[in-house]
Amino acid sequence: MRLNKYVANSGVCSRREADIYISAGSVTVNGKPVTEMGYKVKITDEVKFDGRLLNPIKKEYVLLNKPKDFTTASRNEQGRRTALGLISKATKTELKPVGKLSKDTTGLLLFTNDGELTKRLNSPKNGLRKIFHIELNKPLRSADMKKIQDGLTVDEKVVRVQDISFVDKAPKTQVGMEIFSTRTNIVQRIFETLGYDIIKLDRVVYGSLTKKDLPRGHWRYLTEQEVVNLGMIK
């Protein structure tokens, strides 16, 4: 296995970052710095990054339909329930959430130890598709919907959504929104800017992943095809 792939597979960084660390001499093989990205790692080699022993690990991908009142924090602080706790039986490998959902937000949350994929999915350049089902504290005015459609200034930056519409056969307090932005809590901020409170916020689509056959609070492994589809995001 090439050295840069070995380092990336250990979960400490992406492949591109591995190239940088190797070039900087931060990676050693059998106690000596190796700056050649294409160095072939042997089974008997001891590879370290900043003094830390690395092991290439199997990449794992777990999709959770997160319930309300679970935090995406990596540790259970002050008795708070964590989304990580819900997938504790999925694997013994340390997984991290791809992005964040607020404690009150429900829906799809992906966990993985694939550092390279995580970086790509979180990059603003990639425009990963997300669809939310939103319930507001009052009916959304048509004029406000048009403001969102035209591009709304939120925190001094223009936010554009791909689509927003009322949910079929539901009160005007319920809308669906498709958005590519990676900004934290951007959906909440859009409606706060217009004077609305969000009662419920549910992420129903994440990239090519959906909640189909995944009840709230349950998790499943990604299929090989789903991993391939996510891997096509550059």
C-alpha positions as CSV (number, residue, x, y, z in Angstrom):
1,M,0.0,0.0,0.0
2,R,1.3,3.5,-0.9
3,L,2.3,5.5,2.2
4,N,-0.1,8.4,1.6
5,K,-3.0,5.9,1.3
6,Y,-1.8,4.1,4.4
7,V,-1.8,7.3,6.5
8,A,-5.2,8.4,5.2
9,N,-6.7,4.9,5.8
10,S,-5.6,5.2,9.5
11,G,-8.3,7.9,9.8
12,V,-6.0,10.8,11.0
13,C,-6.5,12.9,7.8
14,S,-7.5,13.0,4.2
15,R,-5.3,11.7,1.3
16,R,-4.4,15.2,0.3
17,E,-3.4,16.2,3.9
18,A,-1.4,13.0,4.1
19,D,0.7,14.2,1.1
20,I,1.4,17.4,2.9
21,Y,2.4,15.7,6.2
22,I,4.6,13.3,4.4
23,S,6.4,16.1,2.5
24,A,6.9,17.9,5.7
25,G,8.6,14.9,7.3
26,S,5.9,14.3,9.9
27,V,5.6,10.6,8.9
28,T,8.2,8.1,9.8
29,V,8.7,4.5,8.7
30,N,10.7,2.3,11.1
31,G,11.9,5.4,12.9
32,K,13.1,7.4,9.8
33,P,11.2,10.2,8.1
34,V,10.0,9.2,4.6
35,T,9.0,12.1,2.3
36,E,8.0,9.9,-0.7
37,M,4.2,9.7,-1.1
38,G,4.5,6.6,-3.3
39,Y,6.6,4.6,-0.8
40,K,5.3,1.1,-0.6
41,V,4.5,0.2,3.0
42,K,5.5,-3.4,3.9
43,I,3.6,-5.5,6.5
44,T,6.6,-5.4,8.8
45,D,6.9,-1.6,8.6
46,E,6.1,0.6,11.7
47,V,4.5,3.8,10.5
48,K,4.1,6.8,12.8
49,F,2.6,10.2,12.4
50,D,4.0,12.8,14.9
51,G,5.2,9.9,17.0
52,R,1.8,8.1,17.0
53,L,1.7,4.6,15.7
54,L,-0.7,4.2,12.7
55,N,-2.7,1.2,11.6
56,P,-4.7,1.2,8.3
57,I,-8.2,0.4,9.4
58,K,-11.2,-0.9,7.5
59,K,-13.4,2.1,6.5
60,E,-16.9,1.9,8.0
61,Y,-20.0,3.9,7.2
62,V,-23.1,4.0,9.4
63,L,-26.3,6.0,8.8
64,L,-28.5,7.1,11.7
65,N,-32.0,8.5,11.7
66,K,-31.3,10.8,14.7
67,P,-34.1,11.5,17.2
68,K,-34.6,14.8,18.9
69,D,-32.6,15.6,22.1
70,F,-29.5,13.8,21.1
71,T,-26.3,15.8,20.7
72,T,-23.7,15.1,18.0
73,A,-20.9,15.8,20.5
74,S,-18.3,13.0,20.7
75,R,-18.6,12.7,24.5
76,N,-21.5,12.4,26.9
77,E,-21.1,15.7,28.8
78,Q,-23.2,16.4,31.9
79,G,-25.5,13.5,31.2
80,R,-26.5,14.6,27.7
81,R,-27.5,11.8,25.3
82,T,-25.3,11.4,22.3
83,A,-26.0,10.2,18.8
84,L,-22.8,8.2,19.0
85,G,-24.4,6.2,21.8
86,L,-27.2,5.1,19.5
87,I,-24.7,3.5,17.1
88,S,-22.4,2.0,19.8
89,K,-23.4,-1.6,18.8
90,A,-22.6,-0.9,15.1
91,T,-18.8,-1.2,15.4
92,K,-15.9,-1.1,17.8
93,T,-14.1,1.3,15.5
94,E,-14.1,5.0,16.5
95,L,-16.5,6.8,14.1
96,K,-17.1,10.5,13.8
97,P,-20.2,12.3,12.5
98,V,-20.0,13.9,9.1
99,G,-21.0,17.5,9.9
100,K,-23.4,18.3,12.8
101,L,-27.1,18.4,13.6
102,S,-28.3,20.5,16.5
103,K,-29.7,18.7,19.5
104,D,-33.3,19.5,18.4
105,T,-32.8,18.6,14.8
106,T,-33.8,15.1,13.7
107,G,-33.0,13.0,10.6
108,L,-30.1,11.6,8.7
109,L,-26.6,11.7,10.2
110,L,-23.7,9.8,8.7
111,F,-20.8,8.4,10.8
112,T,-17.5,7.2,9.4
113,N,-13.8,6.8,10.0
114,D,-13.1,7.8,6.4
115,G,-11.3,11.1,6.9
116,E,-10.9,11.8,3.2
117,L,-14.6,11.4,2.5
118,T,-15.6,13.4,5.5
119,K,-13.5,16.4,4.3
120,R,-15.0,16.2,0.8
121,L,-18.6,16.0,2.1
122,N,-18.1,18.9,4.5
123,S,-16.4,21.1,1.8
124,P,-18.5,24.1,0.7
125,K,-17.1,23.6,-2.8
126,N,-18.9,20.3,-3.2
127,G,-22.5,21.5,-2.7
128,L,-23.8,18.3,-1.1
129,R,-27.6,18.1,-1.5
130,K,-29.7,18.2,1.7
131,I,-33.5,18.2,2.0
132,F,-35.3,19.3,5.2
133,H,-38.9,18.9,6.3
134,I,-39.6,22.0,8.4
135,E,-42.5,22.9,10.7
136,L,-42.9,26.6,11.6
137,N,-44.7,28.3,14.5
138,K,-46.9,30.1,12.0
139,P,-47.9,29.8,8.3
140,L,-45.1,30.9,5.9
141,R,-46.2,34.0,4.0
142,S,-45.9,33.8,0.2
143,A,-43.9,37.0,0.2
144,D,-41.4,35.5,2.6
145,M,-41.1,32.3,0.6
146,K,-40.3,34.5,-2.4
147,K,-37.5,36.2,-0.4
148,I,-36.0,32.8,0.3
149,Q,-36.3,31.7,-3.3
150,D,-34.7,35.0,-4.6
151,G,-31.8,34.7,-2.1
152,L,-31.9,36.0,1.5
153,T,-29.2,37.9,3.3
154,V,-28.4,36.1,6.5
155,D,-25.6,37.3,8.8
156,E,-24.4,39.6,6.0
157,K,-24.1,36.7,3.5
158,V,-26.6,35.9,0.7
159,V,-28.0,32.4,1.1
160,R,-29.5,30.6,-1.9
161,V,-31.7,27.5,-1.7
162,Q,-32.2,25.1,-4.6
163,D,-35.9,24.7,-3.8
164,I,-38.6,25.5,-1.2
165,S,-42.3,24.5,-1.3
166,F,-45.2,23.8,0.9
167,V,-45.7,20.2,1.9
168,D,-48.5,18.5,0.0
169,K,-51.8,18.2,1.9
170,A,-50.3,19.8,5.0
171,P,-50.8,23.2,6.7
172,K,-48.9,26.2,5.4
173,T,-46.7,25.9,8.5
174,Q,-44.9,22.9,6.9
175,V,-42.4,23.4,4.1
176,G,-39.7,21.3,2.3
177,M,-36.4,22.9,1.5
178,E,-33.5,21.7,-0.6
179,I,-30.2,23.4,0.2
180,F,-26.5,22.8,-0.5
181,S,-25.0,25.2,2.1
182,T,-22.7,23.7,4.7
183,R,-23.1,26.6,7.1
184,T,-24.0,25.4,10.6
185,N,-27.7,26.0,11.6
186,I,-28.3,27.9,8.3
187,V,-31.9,26.6,8.0
188,Q,-32.7,28.0,11.5
189,R,-31.1,31.3,10.7
190,I,-33.0,31.7,7.5
191,F,-36.4,31.6,9.3
192,E,-35.2,33.5,12.3
193,T,-34.2,36.3,10.0
194,L,-37.8,36.4,8.7
195,G,-39.4,36.3,12.2
196,Y,-40.3,32.6,12.4
197,D,-39.5,29.9,14.9
198,I,-38.8,26.3,13.9
199,I,-40.9,23.8,15.8
200,K,-39.6,20.7,14.0
201,L,-36.6,20.3,11.7
202,D,-36.0,16.9,10.0
203,R,-33.2,16.1,7.5
204,V,-34.8,13.6,5.2
205,V,-32.2,13.5,2.4
206,Y,-28.4,13.7,2.6
207,G,-26.7,13.5,-0.7
208,S,-28.0,10.3,-2.3
209,L,-29.1,8.9,1.1
210,T,-32.7,8.8,2.3
211,K,-34.6,7.8,5.4
212,K,-36.4,5.0,3.5
213,D,-36.9,1.9,5.8
214,L,-34.9,3.6,8.6
215,P,-37.1,4.3,11.6
216,R,-36.2,7.1,14.0
217,G,-33.5,6.2,16.4
218,H,-32.3,3.3,14.2
219,W,-29.1,2.9,12.2
220,R,-27.9,0.8,9.3
221,Y,-24.7,0.3,7.3
222,L,-24.3,1.9,3.9
223,T,-24.4,-0.4,1.0
224,E,-21.4,-0.7,-1.3
225,Q,-23.2,1.3,-4.0
226,E,-24.1,4.1,-1.6
227,V,-20.4,4.3,-0.6
228,V,-19.4,4.5,-4.3
229,N,-22.0,7.2,-4.9
230,L,-20.7,9.3,-2.1
231,G,-17.1,8.7,-3.2
232,M,-17.9,10.2,-6.6
233,I,-18.3,13.6,-4.9
234,K,-15.1,15.5,-5.6
